[in-house]
Amino acid sequence: MKIIDAHIHLDRYEDKEIESMLKKADWLEALVSVSFDLHSCKRNLRLNKTYSKVKPAFGFHPEQSLPNERELTKLMEWMTQHKEEMIAVGEVGLPYYLRKDGKVSAPEYGQYLELLETFLVLAKKWEKPIVLHAVYDDAPIVCDLLEKHNITKAHFHWFKGGQKTVKRMISNGYYISVTPEILYKEKIQQLAKSYPLEQIMVETDGPWPFDGPFTGQKTHPNMIKYSISTLAKIKKQSEKEVSEQIYKNTRVFYRL
């Protein structure tokens, strides 16, 4: 079973953890390591230079304060300089959880939308896939922007949202990825059941921790094996068939 972790924050692990993770896992083909900010982008690029399995994506995670003009300029200049070395634009999107907690005002939300659109324009211009943090009420807004810019290479990681949006995403050819949460969350299981296997990838979103059978464990790509096993039961197919399809999906989407 060859596995690709389609979404991980590898830069947030310690060096020794990364070394152990990558040197003792022949089954681990690649990791798409998404970035949080410029500092994160730079570390992911360094990891790529050290480990060929690390495929970096560059962007600005939306669940944080907006960058000031100087910070944004530096990020955009750096991304432009290193666009050939990144596999995708990401992680980018909208601040659902900050807004839910009352930490983002309406005018600020407009600025997050403008920032996301800037990243979408770059992804289109550079012909790169885009990795999205867009859940619940934010997802249809992001779909509007993707349609506006005629972007089809969109990956909604750890997606959560309504059935109307799910149908729209399927129709538009957007991909989703499921985390180890699929083992114990019924809503994620129902999403996986309704979504075409040909548009699904698997991820850890590590080092984000998980509950259920993973309570107290450090998030590791080997958890994906259990996700694939659960997905196979949901799809009523063999683990081999599901594993091969997921592997193919990820390779094609990210041009690996």
C-alpha positions in Angstrom: 0.0 0.0 0.0 1.6 3.3 -1.2 0.3 6.3 0.7 0.4 10.1 0.1 -0.6 12.4 2.9 -2.5 15.0 1.0 -2.4 17.6 3.7 0.0 18.0 6.7 1.7 20.8 8.5 5.1 19.1 8.5 6.9 22.3 9.4 5.2 22.2 12.8 6.9 18.9 13.8 10.3 18.7 15.4 13.3 17.8 13.2 13.8 14.4 15.0 10.1 13.6 14.5 10.3 14.4 10.8 13.5 12.4 10.3 11.9 9.4 12.0 8.6 9.8 10.1 10.3 9.9 6.7 13.2 7.4 7.1 11.2 4.5 8.5 8.2 4.5 6.2 8.9 3.0 2.7 5.1 2.9 2.3 4.9 6.7 2.5 5.3 8.0 -1.0 4.9 11.8 -0.4 3.5 14.4 1.9 1.9 17.6 0.8 3.1 20.0 3.4 1.0 23.2 3.5 2.1 26.5 4.9 0.8 28.9 7.5 2.7 32.1 6.7 6.0 33.2 5.2 8.1 31.6 8.0 6.2 28.4 7.5 6.7 28.6 3.7 10.5 28.9 4.1 10.7 25.9 6.5 8.6 23.8 4.2 11.0 24.7 1.3 14.0 23.7 3.4 12.3 20.4 4.3 11.8 19.8 0.6 15.5 20.3 -0.1 16.3 17.8 2.6 13.6 15.2 1.9 12.3 14.6 -1.6 9.1 13.1 -0.2 8.1 16.6 1.1 6.0 18.5 -1.5 5.5 22.1 -0.3 2.5 24.3 -0.8 2.9 28.0 0.0 0.2 30.3 1.3 -1.3 32.1 4.3 -3.7 30.2 6.7 -6.9 32.2 7.2 -7.5 31.3 10.9 -5.1 34.1 12.1 -4.9 37.9 12.0 -4.6 39.4 8.5 -1.0 40.2 7.4 -0.2 43.9 7.2 0.8 45.4 3.8 4.5 44.9 4.4 4.1 41.2 5.4 1.8 40.5 2.5 4.2 42.1 0.0 7.1 40.0 1.3 5.0 36.8 1.2 3.8 37.5 -2.4 7.3 38.4 -3.6 8.8 35.3 -2.0 6.0 33.0 -3.4 6.6 34.5 -6.9 10.3 33.9 -6.6 9.7 30.2 -5.5 6.6 29.4 -7.5 8.4 26.6 -9.5 9.4 24.9 -6.2 5.9 24.6 -4.8 3.3 22.0 -5.6 0.3 24.1 -4.9 -1.0 27.4 -3.4 -2.1 26.7 0.2 -3.3 26.6 2.8 -5.6 29.5 2.0 -9.3 30.2 2.6 -11.7 32.0 5.0 -11.7 32.3 8.8 -14.8 30.4 9.7 -13.8 29.6 13.3 -12.4 33.1 14.1 -15.6 34.6 12.7 -17.7 32.1 14.7 -15.9 33.2 17.9 -16.6 36.9 17.1 -13.0 37.7 16.4 -13.5 38.9 12.8 -15.7 41.9 11.9 -17.7 42.3 8.7 -15.1 44.7 7.2 -12.3 42.4 8.2 -14.1 39.5 6.6 -14.1 41.5 3.3 -10.4 41.8 3.6 -10.0 38.0 4.0 -12.1 37.6 0.9 -9.8 40.0 -1.0 -6.7 38.0 0.2 -8.2 34.7 -0.9 -9.1 36.1 -4.3 -5.5 37.3 -4.6 -4.3 33.7 -4.0 -6.9 32.4 -6.5 -5.6 34.7 -9.2 -2.0 33.5 -8.6 -3.0 29.9 -8.6 -4.8 30.4 -12.0 -1.9 32.4 -13.4 0.7 29.9 -12.2 -1.4 26.8 -13.1 -1.2 25.4 -9.6 -3.8 23.5 -7.6 -5.2 25.4 -4.6 -5.6 24.0 -1.1 -8.6 25.4 0.7 -9.7 25.9 4.3 -13.4 26.5 3.5 -16.1 24.9 5.7 -19.7 25.3 6.5 -21.1 28.8 5.5 -17.8 29.8 3.9 -17.7 26.9 1.4 -20.4 28.2 -1.0 -18.7 31.7 -1.0 -15.4 30.0 -2.0 -17.2 28.0 -4.7 -18.5 31.4 -6.1 -14.9 32.6 -6.3 -13.6 29.4 -7.8 -16.3 29.6 -10.5 -15.6 33.3 -11.1 -12.0 32.5 -11.9 -12.7 29.3 -13.7 -10.6 27.2 -11.3 -11.3 23.5 -11.2 -8.1 22.2 -9.4 -9.4 22.9 -5.9 -8.8 20.7 -2.9 -11.2 21.3 0.1 -9.2 19.7 2.9 -11.1 18.3 5.9 -14.4 19.6 4.4 -17.6 20.1 6.4 -20.7 21.5 5.0 -24.2 21.1 3.7 -25.4 18.7 1.0 -26.3 21.4 -1.5 -22.7 22.6 -1.4 -21.4 19.0 -1.6 -23.4 18.4 -4.8 -22.0 21.7 -6.2 -18.4 20.7 -5.4 -18.9 17.2 -6.9 -20.3 18.8 -10.1 -17.4 21.2 -10.4 -14.9 18.5 -10.0 -13.4 19.7 -6.7 -11.6 17.2 -4.5 -11.9 16.7 -0.8 -9.7 14.8 1.7 -10.7 12.9 4.8 -8.8 12.8 8.1 -8.6 10.0 10.7 -11.8 11.5 12.1 -13.6 9.3 9.5 -13.1 6.4 12.0 -15.4 7.9 14.6 -17.4 10.8 13.2 -20.7 9.9 11.5 -20.9 13.2 9.5 -17.6 12.5 7.9 -18.6 9.0 7.1 -21.8 10.2 5.4 -19.7 12.8 3.4 -17.4 10.1 2.3 -20.3 7.9 1.3 -21.9 10.6 -0.9 -18.6 11.9 -2.5 -17.3 10.0 -5.5 -14.2 8.0 -4.7 -12.5 9.4 -7.7 -12.5 12.9 -6.1 -11.3 11.8 -2.6 -7.9 12.0 -1.0 -6.6 11.2 2.5 -4.8 13.5 4.9 -3.8 13.8 8.6 -3.7 17.6 9.0 -0.9 16.8 11.5 0.1 17.6 14.0 -3.6 18.3 14.8 -4.6 15.6 17.3 -7.5 13.2 17.0 -9.9 11.5 19.3 -11.4 8.0 19.2 -8.8 5.3 18.8 -6.1 8.0 18.4 -6.6 9.8 21.7 -3.3 10.8 23.2 -1.3 9.8 20.1 0.9 12.1 18.1 -0.6 12.5 14.7 1.4 10.4 12.1 0.8 9.5 8.4 0.5 5.9 9.4 -3.0 6.8 10.7 -4.0 7.1 7.0 -4.0 3.3 6.8 -6.9 3.1 9.1 -8.7 5.9 7.2 -8.4 3.9 4.0 -9.7 0.8 5.7 -12.8 2.7 7.0 -13.3 4.3 3.6 -13.2 0.9 2.0 -16.0 -0.4 4.3 -18.0 2.8 3.5 -17.6 2.3 -0.2 -18.0 -1.5 0.0 -14.8 -2.1 -1.9 -11.6 -3.8 -1.0 -8.8 -1.9 0.7 -6.6 -2.5 -2.3 -9.1 -1.0 -4.7 -9.7 2.1 -2.5 -6.0 2.5 -1.7 -5.0 2.4 -5.4 -7.7 4.8 -6.4 -6.9 7.3 -3.6 -3.2 7.1 -4.6 -4.0 7.7 -8.2 -6.3 10.6 -7.3 -3.6 12.4 -5.3 -0.8 11.8 -7.9 -3.0 13.2 -10.7 -4.3 16.1 -8.7 -0.9 17.3 -7.5 1.0 16.1 -10.6 3.3 13.9 -8.6 
